[in-house]
Amino acid sequence: MEQKLYVKVLKFFLIVVVTMLFFFPIYWIFSMAFKPFPEWTAAGGKIYWFPNNPTFNNFRAIFSRKLEMSPIAGTAIRPILNSLTVSIIGTAIAMVVGIFAAYGISRYKAGGNLPFMLLQLRMFPPIAIIIPIMIMWAFLRMIDTWYGLAIIYGVVTLPFSVWLMKTFFDDIPKELDEAAIVDGCSNIGAFFKVVMPLAKGGIASSALFVFILNWSDFLIALILTDRRWTTIPVHISKLQSAMVGALYGPKAALGMIAAVPPIVFGILIQKYLVRGFTFGAIKK
Amino acid sequence: MANIVLDKLVKRFGKQVAVNELSLEIKDREFVAILGPSGCGKTTTMNMISGLLKPDAGTVRFDGTVMNNIPPGKRGVGFMFQNYAVFTYLSVYDNIAFGLRIRKMETEQIDKEVQEVARLLQIRHLLSMPASNLSINDMQKVALARSMVEKPQIFLLDEPLSNLDAALRSVMRAELKKIQQELGQTTVYVTHDQVEAMSLADRIAVMNFAVLQQYDAPHNIYNRPKNLFVANFIGSPTINFFEGRYRGGEFNLKDFSAGKMSVSKENKKQVDDSIRGEDIVLGIRPEHLKVGSSRDGVSGLKAKIVSVEPLGSKTIVYMHPDGNPSAILKSSMDSDFKPKIGEMTSLIINEKNLYLFDKKSADLVMRFGS
C-alpha cells in the first residue's frame, strides 16, 4: 500500500531526530577535541556548537608536559600503550580458552552445569568482587602489572566469549566434524581443519566484542593499577590541571584517540561480521 | 571382501537404551537396510558400525576382526550423512579430495581418483565450483563422491535421500542401486522410508525401541511379519487389525456386534495347535480386504464407508466396522470401484490372507494359506 505523504515525512523526521539523539555525544566529543580552552565551557554564557577557532592544542596537551595547561597525570603515551597491551593479551586469553571451552561444551557437553554457571557469573557486577580480587592481587604482587590486569580481563570476559563461541559452534552441524573423522581426521584435526575455518567469522566478531569490553573497562583498571599500568579510561579521568581543573578538551581528544583501535579492528574484520554465509553447509 | 557382524551390541545414552543387544550379520556385497521409526536406534547402530560411537557392550567385527577400538578413519568405511556434511568453504574438488589428502596420498594419484569418481557421478563440470553454490541435488552427489572416492569396502548411508523431492528421490534410488551393483561394496542403508528399504535392500533389519524386530528379505518382511509392529510398519496403507478372541473354531471380533468368523475345517487344527492364548489379533492387508456383495468369502462382517481416496491406479476405501467410529478399516480396491459414502457394505475376507497374532506377546502365530 502506498503511504500517504505526511506519514512518510513523519517517519523520516522521527528517524532524523532519533539518529541525532544517538550521534550527539559522538559529535560532541569530536567537536570538543578541536575547541580551544575558552570554548570548552558555557562559563562565558555562550555554548559553542562548533569549534570557532579549531586547534590541535588539546592533542598537544595530552602528549606533552610543556604547555601551561598540561595535565598533572603526565602524558598519554604510556596509558595508550598500556591499554593496547592489556586489552590484546586479555582478549587473547579469553578467546583461546573460550574457543576450546565452547567447543567442548558444544560438542561433548563437557562440564555438565558449568556452562550455565559461567553465564551466571556475568550477573555479578565486577564491583561486587573487585575488592576481594584487589586483596588477592596485592597478596600475589600483581597490582599495577600488565599480567595482573591482562589475567583479570581474560577471566572477566571469558564467560562472554564462551557463550558467544558456543552459539557459533552449535550452528556448525556436528556431521561436518564426523565426516572429517570418518575421512581419517583425529578429533582435534577435525576441529582445526573443518570447524575452525567455518567458525572464523564467529571467532573474529567475538574477539571484537571481547576487545571492546576490555578496552573500555574503567573500574578494574582503576582499582588494580596505580601509576605505571593505568589505562586510557583511567587516564582520562585523571586529566586535570592545577590551573583550570577538569581538562575537557584534552579528555575529548584522548577519547577520540581511544575510539580508533576498535574502529580499525571492526573495519579489518568487517567481512566476517556479516553472519550466515558459512552456514548453508547443511540442508535443514 | 567385507562382511559385518554385530554381536549383542548395546549402547546407552544416560539411562536411555538406544540399542539393546543387537545382533546382525551382513554378508559381503550385501545391501542391507536398517528400517524403523525415528528414535528406534538405527542411526546409533550405524554410528557404531562407522566407529563414531563406541558400543557399551558387544562387538563389531569386519571380516572377523574386532573393530571396537579402531578409529573411524581406519575402518575403511565410506559414510554419507543425511544432511550431506559438505564443507562449504572448500571447492567441490577439495571436498572430494579431503579424505585422500588427510591420508597423504600423492597429488597426481588424488587427481586421478577425484576425476574418476567425478566421471562416474557425472559431476566433472562442478569440480572447480565452490561447494556453497551447489544445488541440493549436486550437493548430494558431492557427498556421495566424497564417501566413494576412497573405494571403501563398506558403504554406510544414513538417510541419504530424505532431503530430496519425491521425483529426484526415485531417480537417485535407481542410481544408488546401480552404483552399488557396479562397485559391489557391502552397504548398510539407514532409512525410515519403507519404499526405499523394500526397493533397494537385499535384506531389511526392522528396528523398534532399540530392539531388532525382524531381519529378512523384503518379500518375507511383507508376507511373514514376525510381530504386530513389523506388520503395521510395513505396507501402505497400513494393515488392518481386528482384536478378538478365539474359541472353538470361531473368532469373536471386538469391533463387530455380530462379529463371528468361523475357521474352515482344514485350518482349524493348525490354529488349535499353534494358538497360545485366547486373546488374538487378526491382520489383513488392505489389498486383501475387499468390499462388496460378492458371495465368495463373505465374512458376515459389515462396515460403513466413510471416505474414499481415488489414487488413479487404485482406490482406497476407509470404513468404520459396524459403523463404530472408534476404529478404522482400509481397503484397497480397483480404480473403477465407485462406492457411496455412508453406505453399509459387506467385507469380503479370504481366509488364506489372514495373519493371526497372539495379543499378549504380539508375535505372529500363523499365516493362513501357507
Interface residues (C-beta under 8 A of the other chain):
Chain A: P173 E175 L176 E178 A179 A180 I181 V182 D183 G184 C185 S186 G189 K193 V194 P197 L198 F277 T278 G280 A281 I282 K283 K284
Chain B: S50 G51 L52 P71 P72 G73 K74 V77 G78 F79 F81 Q82 N83 Y84 A85 V86 F87 T88 Y89 F98 G99 I102 R103 S132 I136 M139 R146 S147 E150 N163
